[in-house]
Amino acid sequence: MFYHNQEQKEEFEKIKSEYEVETGRDVATELKEYEKFYLAEDYHQKYYLQSNSRFKSHYRDIYDLSKFIDSTAVARVNGYLGRYGTAEQLTDEIDKLGLNEQTEIYLRERYNID
């Protein structure tokens, strides 16, 4: 686990210690100071979306790779495809995700939204 400042480091150490006392087990997670962030390879970006051919082709038609990786809408759709969201959340923002009719219908069906 990486920390950015002393406060984060201390918070992690506190939580780790409490967990070890509570469970009676050592936590082996290594704690390191953040130095540099590396993007995952292209094929790892937006994994759930890239695993769904209809969404992948829809967004690849709209965005080049750098915009695809950086798009908030694409990240949100990827989360919904991975089931990291609720039907209520999706209903609230589905019009903001840039979906075509086919992909919107698919997501609505996936979340049982009429």
Order of alpha helices (4+ residues) and beta strands (2+ residues): beta-alpha-beta-alpha-alpha-alpha-alpha-alpha-alpha
